[in-house]
């Protein structure tokens, strides 16, 4: 069992996704709004215990040319706090263009995005990218 939690980090909202127990598919589970929804670390800890998570992936916001900005530094500090609180490995993954991709996915459904939905779907995309990278590294995978 390899359950992974995925996070699209933001100052106001954090999108959250979780993998299936086989660690193959990512699913958006919701959004946490800072200042409204209580402690995000408590939420993630509860989710990790409930789902039996073995690791966490946090999106690393880079500029189009791959540079890190203040937001990337904030995401790294957040990832460090998550690792310490959950006592799980935390992987940082390039999240460039995931919000735009999430908007396109939602648009394909033929309806406008609900508040926070883009963040949750972006977390799903970040997590799925990670799961796909892991699958490509497994013995016997077609890479």
N, C-alpha and C positions, 0 to 999 in steps of 0.2 A: 504494500500500500504506500503510495507516494502522493499525498495530498499537498498541494502548494497553494499558498495565498498570493494573490497579485494585487498591487496597489498602484493607482495613478495618483501621485502626490500632488496636492494643491494647498495653498494657504487657507482657503475657505472650505473647499470640498475635497474629499478623498474618495475616489472610486475604488470599489473593492470587488474582487473576483476570487473564485476558488476553483481548483481543478477537481475532476472526478477522482475516485479512489485509485485508479490506475495511472493517474498523472498524464493522461492523453488529451483531455478536453477541458477547456476553461469555460466558466460560466460567470456572468456578472451577477453579483448578489446584492449590490446596493451602493449607497453613497453615505458617507459620514460628513455632516456639516459641523464645522468647528463652531463652538459657542452655543450650539443648539442640542447636539446629540450626546453630550457627556464626554467621557474620556475615550479617545480613539484607541489608546493602548489597552484599555480594559476591554473594549469591543473586540479588538484583534486577538487578545489573549483568550477570551471566551470562544471566539470562532476557531482558533487554533486547537483548543482542547476539544471542542464539540466535533470538529471534522478530523481530528488526528493529524494536523498539518506537520510536515517534516521540514519545510522551508518556506521562505517568503521572498517574493520578487518585488522590488520597488522600481518604478520607472525613473530613469535619470533624464531630466529635461536638458537637452543640449541644444545649442544653436544649430541652424541649418548646416554650418560648416564644421560642426562637431566640437565647438568650444563649450566650456562650462561657464556658467554665469552664477550670480548670487542664488538663483533658484535651484541650481544643481547642488550648490553647497548646502542649502537648506534641506534638500531631499536626502543628501548624504547624512546630515545630522539626524534627520528623522529615522533613516534606516538604522543608524547606530542605536538609537533609543529602542526601536522595535527589536533588534537583535538582543539587546540587554534585557528588555522586559519579557520577551517570549522565550529566551534561551534557545533560539533557532538560528540557523544560518540565514543570512539575508544577502541576496544577490541584487546588484544594481544592473539594470538593463536599459539601453538606449531606447527612449520612448519618442523619438522624433516622428512627427506626423500621425501619431496614434489618435489624437483628438480629431483631426481631419478625417481619418479613416473611420472613426466611430460615427461621425456625423453622416458620412456616406452610407454606412451600414443602416443607420436609423432611417435615413431618407428612403432607402430601398423598401422599407416597410410601408411607405406611403402615408406617413403621418409625421407631424412635427415631434421633435424630441421633448420629453418631459424634463422638468428641472432636475439636473443632476444625472440624467440618463447618459449623457455623453461621457461623463467621468467614469461611470460604472462600466460602460462598454469599452472605453479606453483601457481600463484595468484588465478587462477580459482579453483585449488584443495584446497588451503587454505580456500577460501571463501565457497566452497561446503561443506567442513568439518564443518565449522561454521553453515551453513544453516541446515545441517543434525542434528547437536547437538540441534539447536533450535527446529526443528521439533519433535525430540524425547522427548522434554520437554513439548510440547503442550498437553493439555487435550485431551484424546481420542486417543493419538498416541500409537502404539504398541512398547513399550520400555522394 
